[in-house]
Amino acid sequence: MPLADLPGSTTGPDAAVVRVLSYNIRSMRDDREALARVIRACTPDVVCVQEAPRFFRWRKAAAWLARETGLVYTTGGATAAGPMILTSLRAHVEHAEDTLLPRVPGLHRRGFATAVLRFGGGHRDTGARESDRGAPESADGVRLGVVSCHLSLAEAERYEQAGLLLDHLAALDVPYAIAAGDINDRPDGLAFRRIAGKLRDGWATEPWGSEATSNPKDPHQRIDAVFASEGVEIIGCGVPAGLPGITDTDLLAATDHLPVLAALRLPRVATV
């Protein structure tokens, strides 16, 4: 039986609905066409990528993925040691930055890809009302901070990085924030629980689709997640297996993780 889809992207007078996808794409070493088909079928506004291409001609690979999925490259890739953010034309990018985390000798360098986005307010938002399109940005729109992350395989370093992630999100000073990525930890792990102690775990809050993200051939553990700050209404979150347009064949061929899709409702914040 096909999986019922989450609500589509909308911008209304009271709130914006934003679709967020988190996906470890293993440096696009697998079937790129299958990868693009999966992402397109999820119709995301924001894609938090992990293991984006980082070496020779990585920008060309990122541009290909953005073009083939109808999205725009926003930030990250090699400059964030793997995490990357793609966005739809709905999102106005206020700020973007890449942060490299302290490196432990002998371990892979990690980083955060970060963007502050605005939905609505007359900026590239195809769902906005005609009367809003000429309005000043400060008079309308919903601001969302986004961090794409890929935490360490080493437990002690991973726990420390979880704390750095929370500090990084708090420093964005936005009404709403999300962190999405490959946590390399299960929900009962120390790092996962550290994040979930401050942010809400999308699957645990409003489960939708299936849960396990690793690996596509034998899904048995959830190590990828979307977390949201207080005030964000999580409509649904999970692996979109069975969603129309997404086949098991493509999920197996695209990469060695399953994606996590979330629909989030962001109430408008009154401004003085």
Secondary structure as the mmCIF struct_conf table of DSSP 4:
data_model
#
loop_
_struct_conf.conf_type_id
_struct_conf.id
_struct_conf.beg_label_comp_id
_struct_conf.beg_label_asym_id
_struct_conf.beg_label_seq_id
_struct_conf.end_label_comp_id
_struct_conf.end_label_asym_id
_struct_conf.end_label_seq_id
HELX_LH_PP_P HELX_LH_PP_P1 PRO A 2 SER A 9
STRN STRN1 THR A 10 THR A 11
BEND BEND1 PRO A 13 ASP A 14
STRN STRN2 ALA A 15 ASN A 24
HELX_RH_3T_P HELX_RH_3T_P1 ARG A 26 MET A 28
BEND BEND2 ASP A 30 ASP A 30
HELX_RH_AL_P HELX_RH_AL_P1 ARG A 32 CYS A 42
BEND BEND3 ASP A 45 ASP A 45
STRN STRN3 VAL A 46 GLN A 50
BEND BEND4 GLU A 51 GLU A 51
BEND BEND5 PHE A 55 PHE A 55
TURN_TY1_P TURN_TY1_P1 PHE A 56 ARG A 57
HELX_RH_AL_P HELX_RH_AL_P2 TRP A 58 THR A 69
TURN_TY1_P TURN_TY1_P2 GLY A 70 GLY A 70
STRN STRN4 VAL A 72 GLY A 76
BEND BEND6 GLY A 77 GLY A 77
HELX_RH_3T_P HELX_RH_3T_P2 ALA A 78 ALA A 80
TURN_TY1_P TURN_TY1_P3 ALA A 81 ALA A 81
BEND BEND7 GLY A 82 GLY A 82
STRN STRN5 MET A 84 THR A 87
TURN_TY1_P TURN_TY1_P4 LEU A 89 ARG A 90
STRN STRN6 ALA A 91 LEU A 100
HELX_LH_PP_P HELX_LH_PP_P2 LEU A 101 VAL A 104
TURN_TY1_P TURN_TY1_P5 PRO A 105 GLY A 106
BEND BEND8 LEU A 107 LEU A 107
STRN STRN7 GLY A 111 PHE A 119
BEND BEND9 GLY A 120 ARG A 124
TURN_TY1_P TURN_TY1_P6 THR A 126 GLY A 127
BEND BEND10 ALA A 128 ALA A 128
HELX_RH_3T_P HELX_RH_3T_P3 GLU A 130 ASP A 132
TURN_TY1_P TURN_TY1_P7 ARG A 133 GLY A 134
BEND BEND11 ALA A 135 ALA A 135
HELX_RH_3T_P HELX_RH_3T_P4 GLU A 137 ALA A 139
BEND BEND12 ASP A 140 ASP A 140
STRN STRN8 VAL A 142 HIS A 150
BEND BEND13 LEU A 153 ALA A 154
HELX_RH_AL_P HELX_RH_AL_P3 GLU A 155 ALA A 171
TURN_TY1_P TURN_TY1_P8 LEU A 172 LEU A 172
BEND BEND14 PRO A 175 PRO A 175
STRN STRN9 TYR A 176 ASP A 182
BEND BEND15 ASN A 184 ASP A 185
TURN_TY1_P TURN_TY1_P9 PRO A 187 ASP A 188
BEND BEND16 GLY A 189 GLY A 189
HELX_RH_AL_P HELX_RH_AL_P4 LEU A 190 ALA A 196
TURN_TY1_P TURN_TY1_P10 GLY A 197 LYS A 198
BEND BEND17 LEU A 199 LEU A 199
STRN STRN10 ARG A 200 ASP A 201
HELX_RH_AL_P HELX_RH_AL_P5 GLY A 202 THR A 205
BEND BEND18 GLU A 206 GLU A 206
STRN STRN11 PRO A 207 PRO A 207
BEND BEND19 GLY A 209 GLY A 209
STRN STRN12 SER A 210 SER A 210
STRN STRN13 SER A 214 SER A 214
TURN_TY1_P TURN_TY1_P11 PRO A 216 LYS A 217
BEND BEND20 ASP A 218 ASP A 218
STRN STRN14 GLN A 221 GLN A 221
STRN STRN15 ASP A 224 ALA A 228
TURN_TY1_P TURN_TY1_P12 GLU A 230 GLY A 231
STRN STRN16 GLU A 233 GLY A 238
STRN STRN17 VAL A 239 VAL A 239
TURN_TY1_P TURN_TY1_P13 ALA A 241 GLY A 242
TURN_TY1_P TURN_TY1_P14 PRO A 244 GLY A 245
HELX_RH_AL_P HELX_RH_AL_P6 ASP A 248 ALA A 254
BEND BEND21 ASP A 256 HIS A 257
STRN STRN18 VAL A 260 PRO A 267
HELX_LH_PP_P HELX_LH_PP_P3 ARG A 268 ALA A 270
#
